[in-house]
């Protein structure tokens, strides 16, 4: 059950970060997206973390 953290080509809205996290942890993609949107109401660096994850998590087709 060891899934790799990747940004899938199918089912992404922006960069696929939420879809990738949802697949990795076995959650609903919509739930992860909703949690991210709700987290934007709190003060913090959520957008910066999202952008960093976008850069660090590889695309699904670039896995070796």
N, C-alpha and C positions, 0 to 999 in steps of 0.2 A: 504494500500500500504506500510505498515511497514514491510520491509524485514530485516531479521537479517544478520549480516555480518559473513559469514562462508566461509570456503575454500571447494568448491564443489569437489566431487570425479570424476565427469565427466568433461572433457574439460580443465584439468590443464596441464601445461607444466613442471614447476619445482615444486613449492609448492602449487600452486593454489591461491596465493595472488592476482594476477592481475585478475584472473577469478572471485574471490570472490568480489573484489571491483567493477568490471564491473556489476555483477549481482545486487549488493546492490544499485548502483546508476543508473541502467538502461542504461548502455552504452555498446558498442560493446567490446567484450573481446580483439579483435585485436587492437582496438584503445587504450585501457588502456596499453596493452603491448608495442605498438609503442611509446606512451608517456613516459613510463618508460625507454625504450631504448634511446630515445632522451634526457631524463633527465640525462643519464649517461655521456653525453658530457659536461655537466655543472659541475663545481666544487661543491662538497658537500658530504653529507653522505647518498646518496640514497641507497646504498647496505646495510648499517647498518640498515636503516629504513625498508627495505624489510625483512631483517633477524628478526628484532623485530616483525614486523607484522606476519611473519611466526610462531613465537612462541606464539603470543597473540591471533590470530584469530583461533577459534576452527575448527576442521574438521566438515563436514556436518553431519556425523553420530554420533558425540559426543554431539549433542544439547539435552538439557533436557527440 
